[in-house]
Amino acid sequence: MLGARYYELLGVGKDASTAEIKSAYRSRARALHPDFGGSPDAFHELRLAYETLSDPLRRAIYDRRLQPVLPARGRRRAQPREFGEDPDFTAEIPRLDPETLAWWEAAAKRQVHPATPAAPGHAPIAILVAWLLLVVLPFLASALLLTVWLLLATGVAIWLVRRHLALSRARQALAAEFGTEAVYGHPGTEPDQWAERLTADLLERYLTRLPNARIFHGLAWPGSVFADIDHAVLAGRRLVLIESKTWLPGHYATDETGVLWRNDRLFRGGATQLPEAIDAYRDLLPGVEIRGALIVYPSRAGLITTDPVDGDPAPQPMTPEQFVQEIGDWLAAESSTVDVDVLRTVRAQVV
């Protein structure tokens, strides 16, 4: 324990607001960041101080630990309380039955191809034209019609060959630039970041089933050099931004304004930056569908429940099971295309 040093590192008092803590962190982070000549150890310590004091629940626990506990004379020290976070507890990710996932089998059978101007939507038209040329017109053939038919059939054949070659070149370029890698970055390695490591395992265990899915850990907001977003998954032109949370057992939900509730009471034990992150990435990636997800793990023995997922792009609390089922299905709708420009842009944000 660093005593009151977290406050000293940030240069704020113990009564500082969250906004003051965030402002102090950003003003000091640039000077201490290793990319600008700072010490990695000092920057790590500053980051840990910020993550602790910017989270109301973690800050309250930290503040309580600053207070010395002096047992009264002649009395036994009180036993640990049976509520609150359990520092020795670590949740486990679920093992889901693939047969319960509607998207599982269909996603694995799809072939990946880069999105090109000659998109798959043109294929039905080409097939219809080819059918007319190759099947219908011969029955109406005269010398002139037969000549026209041969010219048109040759043109369609050339178009199909060129499209195939363009798609083949696009696949080769995709493999040359990105290889077969599907995961970029690394989840947090600190002891209190075990939820991030659980989510990383969850994403790789299930969402890599989608043939074009790309998983990212530690994304920066545009213009930032910090890992502002825990995780993201991209499939085609759909992107989900994810935060991993460790909250007390209970039922979590968001209302129509995006405010978090726990057990039908306003939840003040945690915060999320996903709404701001979604807005920032919508500006960075116009035309891309973006939504947020809070994957919640219990911070002590007990059950986490959440409301059904309604498809709202705003961040929603989800259990790991809900995330795999609902977000997997949402991403699977574009599980056969890779938008190279979008992939390149998102990969560049990995810290």
N, C-alpha and C positions, 0 to 999 in steps of 0.2 A: 504494500500500500504506500502511495506517495504522499500521504498526509494531505495537507491543503495545497499541495503543489500544483494540482490540476488547475486551480483558480489562478495561481501565480504564473503558470506557464502561459495562460491566455491573457493575463493582465486584467482580470475582472474581479469584482468582489463576489462574496458568497450570495449576495442578493441579486446578482445580474440576471436579466431576462434572457430568454432563448435567443431573441434577436440580437442582443448585445454580445452573447457568446459566439453566435455565428459570425457577426461582423468582426469581432476580435480575432477569431480563427483565420478568416480569410486575409486579414491584414498582416498576420504573422506567418501564414503558411508559405507564401511566395518566398519570403526571405530565408526560410528554413528548408525549402524543398531541395532535394539533391540535384535536380536539374538546373538549379540556379546557384549551386555552390554550397548548399547547406549540408548539414550532417544527417545521414540517414537515421541514426539513432535519435537525434533531437526531433526530426520531423515525425518519426514514428510515435514518440512520446507526446508530441503536440496533437497528433491525430487521435491518439487514444484518449487524451484529455477532452478533446472536442466531442468525440463519439459518446463519452460518458456523460458529460454535462449537458449535451443538447437533447438527450433522451430523458424525459421527466422521471421515468421509473428508475433507470440506472443512476440518475443524479440523486434521487431520494435515498437509494441504497448506499451510494457513496457517502452522502452527507451523514447518514446514520453511523456509518463505520468510522467517521472522523471523531465521533463523540466517545470519550473513554467510558467504559462500563466499570463502575466501582461497586462491588457487592457490599451491601450493608453489613456492619460488624455483627457477627453471630448468626448470619443467615447464609444459607447455601445459595450459590449462583443459580439463577433461573435456567431451566432447561430451554433449548432452542424451541422457538414457536413452530407450530405445525401448519403454518400458512406462510404466504410469500414465496419468493423464488427459492429454489433449491440449487445451490451452486454445484452440487455433486450429481445433478440429474442431467442426462442427455437423452433426448427423444430418439426414436428410430423412424426411418422412412418405411412406409407400408410396402408390402409385396402384393401387387395387384394381379388378379387373374386376367390375362389378356383377353379371354372370352367375354369379359364384362366391358371391354373398351370397343365401342362401335367402329372406331376408325382404324383399329390395329391391323387387321388383315388387308384391307383395301390399300392402306398407305404403303405397305411393304411391296406391293405388286407394281407400283407406278415407277416409271423410268424418269430420271432427272434430265432436264434439258434447260439450257439457258433461255431466258425470255428474249425473243428477237422480234423485229418488226413483222416478220412472217410468223405471226403467233399462231397457236393451235386453233384459234377461232376461224382461220382461213381454210383449214383442212376440210371441213364439211362442204364448203363451196367447191373446192377443187375436186372432191370426190363426185359431187353432183355433175359438174361439167364433164369430168372424165366418163361418167356413166352415160351421159347423153351422147357424147362423141363416139364412144366405143360400142354402145349397144343399140341406141335408138336410130342414129343416122344411117348405119349400114342398111337398115330395112327400107330406107327411103332413097337408096343410092341411085343416082344417075352418074354419068361420067363427070359432070361438073360438081355435083354434090360429093362424089367420092373424092375428087381432088381437094375440095374444101375440107372435107373430113380428115384427109390425110395430113393436110397442113396444120389444122387445129390440133389434131392428136399429137403431132410432132411438137407443136408449141407447148402443149400441156406436159408432155414427157420431159421436155427441156426444163420447164419451170419446176417440175417435181425434183429433177436431178439437182438443179441449182439449189433448191431449198434444202435438200438433203445434205449437199456439200457444205452449205453455209452453216447448217446446224452442227455438222461434224466439226467444222473449224471452230465454232463457238464452244463446243464441248472441250476441244483440245486446248483452247485458250483458257477456259475455266480451270482445267486440270493443271495447266502450267502455272497459273497465278496462285491458285488456292490449294492445289494438291488434293489429297483425300481428307484433309483435316476438317473436322466438324466442330471442334471446341477451341475457343480462343480465350486466353487469359486464365487466371487461377482464382479460386475463392479465397476468402480470408483465412489466414493461418493462426490467428490469435486464439487462445483458449475460449474466449467469450464469443467467437465467431463460428461456433460449431453448427449453427443453423445454416449458414452459408454453405458449409461443406455437405450438409445433408441435402440441401437443394441441388448442389452440383451433382451429387450421386443420383438424385431423383431424375434430373434432366437427362443425364447420360444413359440411365437405365431404360427410360421409356421414350423420350422424345427423339432420340437418335433413330428410332424406328421409322420416322418420317425421312424419306430418302434425301430431301433437300434441306432439312433443318440445320441451322447453324446456331451454336450455343456460345454465349459470351459471358464472361465473368469480369466484373470490375470495369464498368463503362463510365466514362466521363460525360458530363454535360458538354454541349458545344461551347468551346472557349475555356473549358476547365482542364486542369491537369490532375484532378483527383478522381478516385473511384467513387463517383456519386451514386451509381446504380449498382446494386448487388449482381444482378444477372439480367440477361435478355435472351430471347429466342426469336430467330428470324426464319420465316418460311415464305418464299416468294415475295410478295409485297405486304405481308402481315408481320407485325413485330409486337411482341409482348415484353414489357419492362417489369422486372420482378424485384421485390424486396423480401428477404427472409426475416421473420420476426419470431422472437421467443417471448410469449405472453402467458400469463397465468391461465389455467384451465377456465373454461366458461364458453358462453355463446357470443360470437362477435358478428356485427353487421354494420353496414353504412346506410345512412338515410339518403333521401333524394338530394341533399346538399353535399353529400360526401363526408359527413361527420361520422366518426366512429362511435359505436355503442358496444358495451359489454353487459350482458345480462340485463338488457333494457335500461341501462343507465349510461349516461355520457362517459365515454372512456377517456381518461386523462393519463393513462399509464404508458402511452406510446405515441409516436408521431411518424408521419411518412412524408417523403419529398416527391412521391410519384406523380401527383398532379402537376407540379412544376416541371418534372422531367418529361412527362407526356407532351406538354405544351412546347418545351424546347425541342423535342425530337420531331414534332409535327412541323416546326419551322425548318428543321434540318432536312426532313424527308417528305416534302409535299407529295401528296397522292398515295402515301403509304398508310395502311390501316394500323393504328397503334392503340393498344390498351394496356392497362396495368393490373398487376396481381400482387396481393400480399399473402405469401405462403406462411401460415402461422403454425408454430410448434409449441407444445406446452413447456413451460419453464420449470415445472415440477410434475409429479405423478398426477394424472387427471386427464379429462377429455376436453378437447377443443371441438366446438361445433360452429358452423357458420350458416348464413342464409343460402338458399339456392342461388346459383350463378345465373344472372339474368341477361348476360350479353352486353351490359353497359360497359363502354370503354373506360369509365372511371375506375380507379383502383378498388378492388373488392377483396375482403378477407376470404381466404380459401384454405381448406385443409389440403394436404398433399394429394389425397385421393381425388378431391374435386378438381384440383389443378390439372392432373393428368387426364382426367375424363373430359372436362369441359374445354380447356385450352388446347389439349391435343386434338380434339375434334375441330376446333376453330382453325388451327394451323393446318390441319390435314386438307382443308379445302384448297390450299395452294401448295400441296406437297410434291408437285412434279416440276415446278419451275424454279429457277434461280435468277433473280434480278441482279446481275453482276454489279451494276452501279450502286444499288442499295447495299449489297453485301460489302463492297469495298468501303463505302462510307461508314457503315456501322463498325466494321473491323478497325477502322482508323481511330475509333473512340475508345478502344480497349487500353486501359492504363497498364 
